[in-house]
Amino acid sequence: MEGFDPATSFGPDVAGSYDDAARGDEAECVAFLAELAGGCAALEFAVGTGRIALPLAEQGVRVDGIELSPDMVDQLRAKPGGAGLRVALGDMSTASMTPRGYGVVYLVFNTIFNLLTQDDQVRCFENAARHLADDGAFVVEAAVPHAWVSRPSHVHAEHVGTDRVLLDVARYDPVSQHFERNHVELSNAGVRMGPIVLRLAGPSELDLMARIAGLRLADRWGGWRREPFTAASGKHVSVYVQA
Ligand SMILES: C[S@@+](CC[C@H](N)C(=O)[O-])C[C@H]1O[C@@H](n2cnc3c(N)ncnc32)[C@H](O)[C@@H]1O
């Protein structure tokens, strides 16, 4: 997408309204991660506004984070408990948090796709592996690409009101594996754009990235409640451990 800059795509506007639309899976995600952490510390890649990190910390898990957007971190800091979390500002494919040896490193909500090249996604797996304890686990939650790209492009009316229309406009390029999407809001106040570019990768490609990083797939579920992963699953929750 011409002019798209991943470094500024979660700026003040997006960060300020990020928590308005709750995803609804927070409790089950936190329960899954707390059980896996088993009393050890956790590190969230792309911690954002702390949607998962803060309730996980409330369960008694020490949670640190890495995040690219200072505006998202500002939102996290403003929430109860947010001032106490250690967050490194940086790119999750390269940034370090010390001391390492985390019981769980996790990357949820399709955010592996925010890295726009295969090399960067591999680097992200390698960085996760570097931060894990010997018996630690890297958890990745991501959509199954074919659930999103059944058509090469689409325009979907997400909201149609008398004074506001919300359109989801998207197209997929199978060469770059880039899924370009814009949420376009039309209202009497004007036109507002919400662009995002993601590099989609299927579960088997992610497994190979894990292998390059010295990890192996230990479990794959269709959701946080450990639903079976099947041909009908729209997403996967994958747990990688040191090979
Ligand atoms: C969809 S949000 C997810 C935030 C949080 N993990 C959650 O589940 O609510 C994506 C987040 O990834 C961050 N992000 C994107 N690219 C990143 C990168 N290369 N390194 C670290 N954070 C990144 C964005 O700034 C944004 O906060």
The ligand as an SDF file (V2000), in Angstrom:
LIG
                    3D

 27 29  0  0  0  0  0  0  0  0999 V2000
   -3.3540   -5.5950   16.8770 C   0  0  0  0  0  0  0  0  0  0  0  0
   -2.3630   -4.7130   18.0290 S   0  0  0  0  0  0  0  0  0  0  0  0
   -2.1450   -5.9460   19.2980 C   0  0  0  0  0  0  0  0  0  0  0  0
   -1.8120   -5.3470   20.6400 C   0  0  0  0  0  0  0  0  0  0  0  0
   -1.9240   -6.3260   21.7920 C   0  0  0  0  0  0  0  0  0  0  0  0
   -0.9930   -7.4060   21.6500 N   0  0  0  0  0  0  0  0  0  0  0  0
   -3.3370   -6.8700   21.8910 C   0  0  0  0  0  0  0  0  0  0  0  0
   -3.5210   -8.0820   21.7460 O   0  0  0  0  0  0  0  0  0  0  0  0
   -4.2570   -6.0810   22.0860 O   0  0  0  0  0  0  0  0  0  0  0  0
   -0.8000   -4.7220   17.2090 C   0  0  0  0  0  0  0  0  0  0  0  0
    0.3080   -4.0620   18.0130 C   0  0  0  0  0  0  0  0  0  0  0  0
    1.5460   -4.4360   17.4450 O   0  0  0  0  0  0  0  0  0  0  0  0
    2.4320   -3.3330   17.5330 C   0  0  0  0  0  0  0  0  0  0  0  0
    3.5150   -3.5890   16.5860 N   0  0  0  0  0  0  0  0  0  0  0  0
    3.4200   -3.6110   15.2380 C   0  0  0  0  0  0  0  0  0  0  0  0
    4.6070   -3.9260   14.7050 N   0  0  0  0  0  0  0  0  0  0  0  0
    5.4510   -4.1180   15.7440 C   0  0  0  0  0  0  0  0  0  0  0  0
    6.8320   -4.4540   15.8380 C   0  0  0  0  0  0  0  0  0  0  0  0
    7.5610   -4.6780   14.7450 N   0  0  0  0  0  0  0  0  0  0  0  0
    7.4020   -4.5690   17.0550 N   0  0  0  0  0  0  0  0  0  0  0  0
    6.6620   -4.3510   18.1770 C   0  0  0  0  0  0  0  0  0  0  0  0
    5.3400   -4.0010   18.1490 N   0  0  0  0  0  0  0  0  0  0  0  0
    4.7520   -3.8930   16.9460 C   0  0  0  0  0  0  0  0  0  0  0  0
    1.5340   -2.1660   17.2180 C   0  0  0  0  0  0  0  0  0  0  0  0
    2.1180   -0.9330   17.5890 O   0  0  0  0  0  0  0  0  0  0  0  0
    0.2890   -2.5410   18.0350 C   0  0  0  0  0  0  0  0  0  0  0  0
    0.4060   -2.1050   19.3590 O   0  0  0  0  0  0  0  0  0  0  0  0
  1  2  1  0
  2  3  1  0
  2 10  1  0
  3  4  1  0
  4  5  1  0
  5  6  1  0
  5  7  1  0
  7  8  2  0
  7  9  1  0
 10 11  1  0
 11 12  1  0
 11 26  1  0
 12 13  1  0
 13 14  1  0
 13 24  1  0
 14 15  1  0
 14 23  1  0
 15 16  2  0
 16 17  1  0
 17 18  1  0
 17 23  2  0
 18 19  1  0
 18 20  2  0
 20 21  1  0
 21 22  2  0
 22 23  1  0
 24 25  1  0
 24 26  1  0
 26 27  1  0
M  CHG  2   2   1   9  -1
M  END
$$$$
